[in-house]
Amino acid sequence: MFHTPQTQKDYYMSKKIYVDAVHPEETRVVVVDTATNRVTDFDVETTTKPQIKGNIYLAKVIRVEPSLQAAFVDYGTGKNGFLPFSEIHPDYYQVTPEQKKKLLELAHANIVDDDDDPNDEEDEVAEYDDHSAGEDNKEFLKRAHEFKIQDVIKPKQILLIQGVKEERGQKGASMTTYLSLAGRFAVLMPNSRKRNSYGISKKISDKSERARLREILHGLKIPKGMTVVLRTAAFGAAPADIAGDYDYLVNLWNEIRKTTLESVAPVTIHTEDSLLRRVVRDFVSDKEDTLIIQGEEAFDAAKTHFQQLYGRAPRKQLIQYKDVAVPLMVKAGVEKQLEGLHGPYVTLPSGGSLVINQTEAMVTIDVNSSRAIKEKDIEQTALNTNLEAAEEIALQLRLRDLAGIVAVDFIDMEDEKNNRKLELKMREVMKRDRARTQVAKINNFGVLMLSRQRLRSSFIESSYVQCPHCMGAGVVPSIQTAAIILFRHLQEKLLAKSAQKIIMTVPTDVAVYLLNHKRAELAEMEAKFETEIVIIGDDSLMNIDQYSIQRVAPEQNKTEDLLGAYAPSTDNQRKNARHVDAKKTTMNAPRRKRKKQPQKKKSLWKKIIG
């Protein structure tokens, strides 16, 4: 995920941007430091997992959950979104007109023209503000908290919402009713709950420049209830360009309102900009030759985006098209670096290594010295490897877009001063990240904990799907274990209720094991419960959880599903019919006796020694 430097001038002096859009299913963008030819930023957009964050939906409340003080909303993509009560604008409260008027007055109170509050975190990039409670009007929050969600929000109520967090695992997307629209120089919050009607990115630290931008904002005549935040890209921008960007965002908001009034929930109202458009919007300067594209359609689209954003066509050398036989990333010498993002292992220059593992709960990183043996002193070796690892960890978190809680197991060091050096180094390198981060001290177990704001899905989540064999667990039971588990389930069902016949459809290798190694036990079970057990091996089943146990009732001779995540269809059975004859059997069928092989004559030597 991209991060933005202090000024774009500093950025473009040492870096190049490459866009690989040859394949329509995937667009890759890398930012390369020309001095070292190292990838410093990377983003990928695939058709595998459509983006939710930033999109605006007209949604319908499905369920209000008082215990969570949240609502679940249907926004038209299948899985319900999660909408906390704190993310619902008072305009949606079903209260008396007097109560709503008072809340809205408090929400819009104290609008001032200064944003230098050190506790105020202004949004400076295309990603959207998390609207943390610390930034809100305290009096408004106090009054709003007098209500409970079950009293003011009702099922089937229609809301205009925006995605703030992508779906992850079993968790649905997180939503808000406080909307944000990002432009080239500004972010427009049409129904903001911030105290200020405007803000300026904190990464613009020059006082004279902030004063100049503040004067420009004064002239925009921002309506009550809206907030405009100028981004880092506004540094040095002409007043006309900033005003033009503001007008573009206001017109976009008016189009969204119009579309909303003409739509029926649930439906998508507005889709966040594509990766290519964000790159043109956020990184292409009209003064530098920076963007190199491979892919004709993407090249044409980039020029169109530039025309829409700037109101003029780009110069010939500004957006370059490379139609070469050699893939762009290979020619740029960065393909190997990108391939490394697919695996958990990262090699450090000194010979040490990182092992990065991502789970739904957290990210764990193990630092190993491996072949790092340059230093004679073991403490110095550990310190140098850890400091080198800290640099690489900060980079890998950005490139892979890993977020949430991160636990780093550094190499143990005896000297507390070295631990303090490592903590300072970790805080220093994490400051380069555009995402909000927090770094804790190394604890008694030698583990450093840090947190990183989740901007969007990680590289792995965007590019990979769940393994159909292990269902994301990373391991599968052995054939023996799987067979025993199914045997116990079968026994449990027969104990619960008698059956004339039991039909088990299981993965083929498990069926073979049951028939070859558990035949006697199954035959004994048939005799004990006076039933017939039929085992069917199905090659289409890839997981132990994909099986079914069906019971044929003796009184009705009807088939009843008892257990299993997978019920084989008639087509499936027909498809695997050629396998069934070999693997479908009743356990009391007699075994075929093997023919006795003729005994070979003993050799002379064996006759002598017996």
C-alpha positions in Angstrom: 0.0 0.0 0.0 1.3 3.4 -0.9 2.4 6.0 1.6 2.9 9.7 0.9 6.2 11.5 1.7 6.5 15.0 3.1 6.3 16.6 -0.4 5.9 15.2 -3.9 9.1 17.0 -5.0 11.1 14.9 -2.6 9.2 11.8 -3.7 9.8 12.0 -7.4 13.5 13.0 -7.2 14.4 9.4 -6.2 11.6 7.1 -7.3 9.9 5.7 -10.3 6.4 4.2 -10.7 5.7 1.1 -12.8 2.2 -0.2 -13.7 1.8 -3.7 -15.0 -1.7 -4.0 -16.5 -1.1 -6.6 -19.2 -3.6 -9.0 -17.7 -7.2 -7.7 -17.2 -7.6 -9.8 -14.1 -4.8 -8.1 -12.2 -3.1 -4.6 -12.0 0.2 -4.3 -10.2 1.8 -1.0 -9.2 5.2 -0.6 -7.7 7.2 2.4 -6.6 11.0 1.8 -6.9 13.8 3.7 -5.2 16.1 4.4 -8.2 19.2 4.7 -5.9 18.9 1.1 -4.6 16.4 -0.4 -7.1 14.4 -1.6 -4.1 10.6 -1.8 -4.1 9.4 0.8 -1.5 5.7 0.6 -2.2 3.4 -2.0 -3.8 -0.3 -2.4 -4.5 -2.3 -4.9 -6.5 -5.9 -5.0 -7.6 -7.5 -8.2 -8.7 -10.9 -9.3 -9.9 -10.8 -12.2 -7.3 -11.9 -10.0 -4.4 -13.8 -6.8 -5.3 -13.1 -3.9 -3.0 -15.7 -2.8 -0.5 -13.8 -0.1 1.4 -14.6 3.4 0.0 -17.7 2.2 -1.9 -21.0 3.9 -1.0 -24.2 1.7 -0.7 -27.9 2.3 -0.1 -28.5 -0.3 2.5 -31.3 -1.8 4.6 -31.1 -2.5 8.3 -31.6 -6.3 8.7 -31.2 -6.6 12.5 -30.5 -4.3 15.4 -28.4 -6.0 18.1 -28.8 -4.2 21.5 -26.0 -6.3 23.1 -23.5 -5.0 20.6 -25.1 -1.6 20.2 -24.8 -2.1 16.4 -26.9 -2.9 13.4 -26.4 -5.5 10.6 -27.2 -4.1 7.2 -27.8 -5.6 3.8 -25.9 -3.7 1.2 -26.4 -6.0 -1.7 -23.3 -8.2 -1.9 -24.5 -11.3 0.0 -22.8 -11.0 3.5 -24.3 -8.4 5.9 -22.3 -5.4 6.9 -21.5 -4.4 10.5 -22.6 -0.8 11.5 -21.8 0.3 15.1 -24.1 2.8 16.7 -21.2 5.3 17.0 -21.0 5.3 13.1 -24.7 6.3 12.6 -25.3 10.0 11.9 -28.1 11.5 14.2 -30.0 12.5 11.0 -31.0 8.8 10.8 -32.3 8.7 14.4 -36.0 8.1 14.7 -36.6 10.6 17.4 -38.8 13.7 17.9 -38.1 16.7 15.6 -37.0 18.7 18.7 -34.5 16.0 19.8 -33.1 15.6 16.3 -32.7 19.4 15.9 -30.8 19.7 19.2 -28.4 16.8 18.2 -27.7 18.3 14.8 -27.0 21.7 16.3 -24.5 20.1 18.7 -23.0 18.1 15.9 -22.3 21.3 13.9 -21.4 23.5 16.8 -18.0 25.2 17.4 -17.0 25.2 13.7 -13.8 27.2 13.7 -11.1 28.0 11.2 -8.1 26.4 13.0 -6.9 22.8 12.8 -3.7 23.0 14.8 -5.1 20.9 17.7 -2.3 18.3 18.3 -4.9 15.7 19.1 -6.7 16.1 15.8 -5.6 13.6 13.1 -6.5 14.9 9.7 -6.8 12.5 6.7 -4.1 13.2 4.1 -4.6 10.5 1.5 -7.2 8.7 -0.5 -8.0 6.4 2.4 -10.8 7.4 4.7 -10.8 8.7 8.2 -11.7 6.3 11.0 -13.6 9.1 12.8 -12.2 8.1 16.2 -14.1 9.4 19.1 -11.3 11.6 20.3 -11.9 13.9 17.4 -15.6 14.5 18.0 -17.5 17.1 19.7 -17.6 15.9 23.3 -20.9 17.6 24.1 -22.5 16.1 21.1 -21.3 12.6 22.0 -22.5 13.0 25.5 -26.0 13.8 24.2 -26.0 11.1 21.6 -25.0 8.5 24.1 -28.3 9.1 26.0 -29.9 7.1 23.2 -29.7 3.3 22.6 -29.6 1.9 19.1 -32.7 -0.2 19.6 -34.7 3.0 20.4 -33.7 5.1 17.4 -32.8 2.6 14.6 -35.4 0.1 13.4 -35.2 -3.0 11.1 -36.0 -2.3 7.4 -34.7 1.3 7.8 -32.8 2.7 4.8 -29.3 4.1 5.3 -26.6 5.5 3.0 -23.4 3.9 4.2 -19.8 3.6 3.2 -17.3 0.7 3.6 -14.5 1.4 6.1 -13.1 -2.1 6.5 -13.0 -5.0 4.2 -14.5 -8.4 5.0 -12.0 -10.7 6.8 -12.6 -14.4 7.5 -16.0 -14.8 9.2 -16.3 -11.0 9.8 -18.4 -8.9 7.5 -17.4 -5.5 6.3 -17.5 -2.6 8.7 -19.6 0.4 7.7 -20.2 4.0 8.5 -22.8 6.6 7.6 -20.2 9.4 7.8 -19.1 9.6 4.2 -15.8 10.7 2.6 -14.9 11.5 -1.0 -11.3 11.8 -2.0 -10.0 14.1 -4.8 -6.6 15.1 -6.0 -5.9 17.8 -3.4 -8.8 17.4 -0.9 -11.1 15.0 0.9 -14.7 16.1 1.2 -16.8 14.8 4.2 -20.3 15.8 3.3 -21.9 14.9 6.6 -18.9 15.2 8.9 -19.0 15.2 12.7 -15.7 17.0 13.0 -15.5 20.3 14.9 -13.8 22.0 12.0 -15.2 22.9 8.6 -11.8 22.3 7.2 -8.4 20.8 7.9 -4.9 20.6 6.5 -2.7 17.5 6.4 -0.3 17.4 9.3 2.5 16.3 6.9 2.5 19.9 5.6 4.5 21.4 8.4 5.6 24.7 6.8 3.8 27.4 8.7 3.7 29.9 5.8 2.3 27.2 3.5 -0.4 26.2 6.0 -1.4 29.9 6.3 -1.6 30.1 2.5 -3.8 27.0 2.3 -6.0 28.3 5.1 -6.7 31.4 3.1 -7.6 29.3 0.1 -10.0 27.2 2.3 -11.6 30.4 3.6 -12.6 31.3 0.0 -14.3 28.0 -0.7 -17.5 28.8 1.2 -17.9 25.3 2.6 -21.5 24.6 3.6 -22.4 24.0 7.2 -22.1 20.3 8.2 -19.4 19.6 5.6 -15.6 19.3 6.2 -12.8 19.7 3.6 -9.4 18.4 4.4 -6.4 19.3 2.2 -4.1 16.5 1.4 -0.3 16.5 1.2 -0.6 16.9 -2.6 -2.0 20.4 -2.0 1.5 21.6 -1.0 2.4 24.3 -3.4 -0.8 23.8 -5.5 -2.4 26.8 -7.2 -5.6 28.2 -5.6 -7.5 27.5 -8.9 -6.5 23.8 -8.8 -7.6 23.4 -5.2 -10.9 25.2 -5.9 -11.4 23.1 -9.1 -10.8 19.9 -7.1 -13.3 21.0 -4.4 -15.9 21.8 -7.1 -15.3 18.3 -8.6 -16.0 16.7 -5.2 -19.1 18.8 -4.5 -20.5 17.8 -8.0 -19.7 14.2 -7.3 -21.6 14.4 -4.0 -24.6 15.9 -5.7 -24.5 13.0 -8.3 -24.5 10.5 -5.4 -27.4 12.2 -3.7 -29.4 12.2 -7.0 -28.6 8.5 -7.6 -29.6 7.7 -4.1 -33.0 9.3 -4.5 -33.6 7.2 -7.7 -32.5 3.9 -6.2 -34.0 1.1 -4.2 -32.0 -0.6 -1.4 -29.9 -2.6 -1.3 -27.7 -1.2 -4.2 -24.3 0.1 -4.9 -24.4 3.9 -5.3 -20.8 4.8 -5.8 -17.6 2.7 -6.4 -14.3 3.9 -5.1 -11.7 4.8 -7.7 -9.7 2.0 -9.3 -6.1 1.4 -8.4 -4.9 3.0 -11.7 -7.0 6.1 -11.2 -5.7 6.4 -7.6 -2.2 6.3 -8.9 -2.8 9.0 -11.5 -4.6 11.1 -8.8 -2.1 10.7 -6.0 1.3 10.2 -7.6 1.5 11.7 -11.1 3.0 15.2 -11.1 2.6 17.4 -14.2 6.2 18.4 -13.9 7.9 14.9 -13.8 8.2 11.8 -16.1 7.1 9.2 -13.5 4.5 6.8 -14.7 5.6 3.8 -16.9 2.8 1.6 -18.0 2.6 -1.8 -19.8 -0.9 -2.6 -21.1 -2.6 -0.6 -23.8 -6.0 -0.3 -22.2 -4.4 0.9 -18.9 -2.3 3.4 -20.8 -5.4 4.9 -22.5 -7.3 4.9 -19.2 -4.5 6.7 -17.4 -4.5 9.5 -20.0 -8.3 9.8 -19.6 -8.0 9.9 -15.8 -5.4 12.7 -16.1 -7.6 14.7 -18.4 -10.6 14.4 -16.0 -8.5 15.3 -13.0 -6.5 18.2 -14.4 -8.7 19.4 -17.2 -6.0 19.0 -19.8 -4.1 16.2 -21.6 -0.8 15.0 -20.2 2.5 15.7 -21.8 3.9 13.0 -24.0 6.6 12.0 -21.6 4.5 12.2 -18.5 2.7 8.9 -18.9 4.9 6.5 -20.8 3.8 3.3 -22.6 6.2 0.4 -22.8 5.2 -2.2 -25.4 8.1 -4.6 -25.1 8.5 -8.4 -25.3 10.2 -8.4 -21.8 7.6 -8.1 -19.0 7.8 -4.6 -17.4 8.7 -5.8 -13.9 11.4 -8.1 -15.2 12.9 -5.3 -17.2 12.8 -3.0 -14.2 14.5 -5.7 -12.1 11.9 -6.0 -9.4 10.0 -9.2 -10.3 12.0 -11.3 -7.9 11.2 -8.9 -5.1 7.5 -9.1 -5.9 7.6 -12.9 -6.0 9.1 -12.9 -2.5 5.8 -11.4 -1.2 4.0 -14.7 -1.9 6.1 -16.6 0.7 6.6 -16.3 4.5 10.4 -16.2 4.4 12.4 -13.0 3.9 16.2 -13.0 3.8 18.1 -10.2 5.4 21.3 -8.7 3.7 23.5 -9.9 6.6 22.3 -13.5 6.3 19.5 -13.4 8.9 15.9 -14.1 8.1 12.3 -13.3 8.9 9.4 -15.7 9.0 6.0 -13.9 8.6 2.8 -15.6 9.4 -0.7 -14.0 9.1 -3.7 -15.3 11.0 -7.2 -13.9 11.6 -6.1 -12.9 15.1 -2.7 -11.3 14.5 0.5 -11.3 12.5 3.5 -13.0 13.9 7.1 -12.4 12.8 10.1 -14.5 13.9 13.6 -13.0 13.5 16.4 -15.6 13.1 20.1 -15.0 12.9 20.6 -17.9 10.4 23.9 -17.2 8.6 24.5 -13.8 10.2 28.0 -14.6 11.8 30.1 -11.6 10.8 30.4 -10.3 14.3 32.7 -12.0 16.8 30.5 -11.1 19.8 27.1 -12.8 20.0 25.4 -9.8 21.5 26.6 -7.5 18.7 25.5 -10.1 16.2 22.0 -10.1 17.7 21.8 -6.3 17.9 22.9 -5.8 14.2 20.5 -8.5 13.0 17.6 -7.1 15.0 18.2 -3.5 13.7 18.4 -4.8 10.2 15.2 -6.8 10.8 13.4 -3.7 12.1 14.0 -1.9 8.8 12.8 -4.9 6.8 9.8 -5.5 9.0 8.5 -1.9 8.5 8.9 -2.4 4.7 7.2 -5.8 4.6 4.3 -4.6 6.6 3.7 -1.9 4.0 4.3 -4.1 1.0 2.1 -6.9 2.2 -0.4 -4.5 3.8 -0.4 -6.4 7.0 -2.4 -4.8 9.8 -3.9 -5.3 13.2 -1.8 -6.6 16.1 1.8 -7.6 15.1 4.0 -9.7 17.4 7.7 -9.6 16.6 10.0 -12.2 18.3 13.4 -10.6 18.0 16.7 -12.4 18.8 17.2 -12.2 22.6 19.7 -9.7 23.9 21.1 -9.5 27.4 21.9 -5.8 27.5 18.9 -3.6 28.2 20.5 -0.7 26.4 20.4 -2.8 23.2 16.7 -3.4 23.7 16.1 0.3 24.1 18.1 0.9 20.8 15.9 -1.6 19.1 12.7 -0.1 20.3 13.8 3.4 19.2 14.7 2.0 15.8 11.4 0.3 15.4 9.5 3.5 16.2 11.7 5.5 13.8 11.1 3.2 10.8 7.4 2.9 11.5 7.0 6.6 11.3 7.5 6.3 7.5 4.2 4.4 7.3 1.1 6.3 6.2 -1.0 4.0 8.3 -1.4 4.9 12.0 1.0 2.7 14.1 1.7 2.1 17.8 4.9 0.5 19.0 5.2 -1.0 22.5 8.3 -1.9 24.5 9.9 -5.3 24.3 8.2 -7.5 27.0 9.7 -10.0 29.4 9.3 -12.7 26.8 11.5 -10.8 24.3 8.5 -10.0 22.1 7.8 -6.5 20.7 4.1 -5.8 20.1 2.9 -3.2 17.6 -0.3 -2.3 15.9 -0.9 -1.0 12.4 -4.1 0.6 11.0 -5.9 -1.6 8.5 -6.2 0.4 5.3 -7.5 -2.4 3.1 -7.1 -6.2 2.5 -3.6 -7.6 2.7 -1.8 -8.8 -0.4 -2.5 -12.4 0.5 -6.2 -11.8 1.2 -6.5 -10.0 -2.1 -4.7 -12.6 -4.2 -5.4 -15.9 -2.6 -8.5 -18.0 -1.8 -9.1 -20.5 1.0 -7.6 -23.9 0.4 -10.4 -26.4 -0.4 -8.5 -29.2 1.3 -7.7 -27.7 4.7 -10.4 -25.0 4.7 -7.8 -22.4 5.8 -6.5 -24.5 8.7 -3.1 -25.2 7.1 -3.2 -28.9 8.0 -5.5 -31.8 7.2 -6.1 -35.0 9.2 -4.3 -38.1 8.1 -6.3 -40.7 6.3 -6.3 -42.9 9.4 -7.5 -40.1 11.7 -10.2 -39.1 9.2 -11.4 -42.7 8.9 -11.6 -43.1 12.7 -13.5 -39.8 13.0 -16.1 -40.9 10.5 -16.3 -44.4 12.2 -17.2 -42.7 15.5 -19.8 -40.5 13.9 -21.4 -43.6 12.3 -21.4 -45.4 15.6 -22.9 -42.3 17.4 -25.8 -42.1 14.8 -26.6 -45.8 15.1 -26.7 -45.6 18.9 -29.1 -42.7 18.7 -31.6 -44.3 16.2 -31.8 -47.6 14.4 -31.7 -47.8 10.6 -32.4 -50.4 8.0 -29.4 -49.1 6.0 -26.7 -46.5 6.4 -25.1 -44.9 3.4 -21.8 -43.0 3.9 -20.4 -40.9 1.1 -16.8 -40.0 1.9 -13.5 -39.0 0.2 -12.2 -41.9 -1.9 -9.0 -42.5 0.1 -10.9 -42.6 3.3 -13.4 -45.1 1.8 -10.5 -47.3 0.7 -9.0 -47.2 4.2 -12.3 -48.1 5.9 -12.9 -51.0 3.6 -9.3 -52.3 3.9 -8.6 -51.7 7.6 -12.0 -51.4 9.4 -14.0 -54.1 7.6 -14.2 -56.4 10.6 -15.3 -53.6 13.0 -17.9 -52.4 10.5 -19.2 -56.0 10.0 -19.5 -56.3 13.8 -21.4 -53.0 13.9 -23.8 -54.3 11.2 -24.5 -57.4 13.2 -24.9 -55.5 16.5 -27.4 -52.9 15.1 -29.0 -55.2 12.5 -28.3 -52.8 9.7 -26.6 -52.6 6.4 -23.7 -50.2 6.0 -22.8 -48.9 2.5 -19.7 -46.9 1.9 -19.3 -44.8 -1.3 -16.0 -43.2 -2.3 -16.5 -39.9 -4.1 -13.5 -38.5 -6.0 -15.0 -35.0 -6.0 -14.7 -34.6 -2.3 -11.5 -32.9 -1.2 -11.9 -32.5 2.5 -12.8 -34.6 5.5 -15.6 -32.2 6.3 -17.2 -32.9 2.9 -19.1 -36.1 3.7 -22.6 -37.3 4.3 -24.2 -40.0 6.4 -27.8 -41.0 5.3 -30.1 -43.3 7.2 -32.8 -45.4 5.6 -35.6 -45.8 8.1 -36.9 -49.4 8.5 -40.5 -48.4 9.0 -40.8 -46.0 6.0 -37.9 -47.1 3.8 -37.1 -43.4 3.3 -33.6 -41.9 3.2 -32.9 -39.3 5.8 -29.7 -37.1 6.0 -28.1 -37.5 9.4 -24.8 -35.7 9.3 -22.4 -34.1 6.9 -21.5 -30.8 5.3 -21.9 -32.4 1.8 -24.9 -34.2 0.5 -23.9 -36.0 -2.8 -26.3 -35.2 -5.6 -27.6 -37.8 -8.1 -25.3 -36.2 -10.7 -22.3 -36.6 -8.5 -23.1 -40.2 -7.8 -23.6 -40.8 -11.5 -20.4 -39.0 -12.3 -18.4 -41.3 -10.0 -20.3 -44.4 -10.8 -17.3 -46.0 -12.3 -15.6 -45.8 -8.9 -18.5 -46.8 -6.8 -18.5 -50.5 -7.8 -15.0 -50.8 -6.4 -15.7 -48.9 -3.2 -19.4 -49.4 -2.5 -20.0 -52.6 -0.6 -21.9 -54.0 2.4 -19.6 -55.0 5.3 -21.0 -58.6 5.6 -20.2 -59.5 2.0 -17.9 -62.5 2.1 -14.3 -62.0 1.2 -12.9 -63.7 -1.9 -10.3 -66.3 -0.9 -6.9 -65.9 -2.4 -5.5 -68.7 -4.5 -2.7 -70.5 -2.8 0.6 -69.9 -4.7 2.7 -73.0 -5.5 5.7 -73.3 -3.1 9.0 -72.8 -4.8 11.7 -75.5 -4.4 14.3 -74.8 -1.9 17.8 -74.1 -3.2 20.6 -76.6 -2.4 22.1 -74.2 0.2 18.8 -73.8 2.0 18.4 -77.6 2.1 21.8 -77.9 3.7 21.2 -75.3 6.4 17.6 -76.2 6.9 
